[in-house]
Amino acid sequence: MLVLSRKKGESLMIGGDIEIKVLAVDADIVKIGITAPRHVEVLRKELFESIREENLHSMNRQPIPEELSDLLKRNIQKK
């Protein structure tokens, strides 16, 4: 892990197109701004972890035959 010290108003660059800027520091809270290309997804870590766990859960879950039957029936009714 790279550890850097930055003051309010200072930035760091990741690659040539992602900038992370310290906007404010108040006690134990740091407000940062991130400038990145639109194709770069930026998420809080806890949200990223939640999405990842949900995806893993979905991959490991075996569909119940009744659920599959209901999904097929609804899909046919829509058409």
FENGI-V215934 format. One record per run of one state. SS is the DSSP state (H for helix, E for strand, - for the rest). FROM is the first residue (numbers start at 1). TO is the last residue. If there is no record, write none. Layout:
ss->SS from->FROM to->TO
ss->SS from->FROM to->TO
This chain:
ss->- from->1 to->10
ss->E from->11 to->14
ss->- from->15 to->17
ss->E from->18 to->26
ss->- from->27 to->28
ss->E from->29 to->35
ss->- from->36 to->44
ss->H from->45 to->60
ss->- from->61 to->64
ss->H from->65 to->78
ss->- from->79 to->79
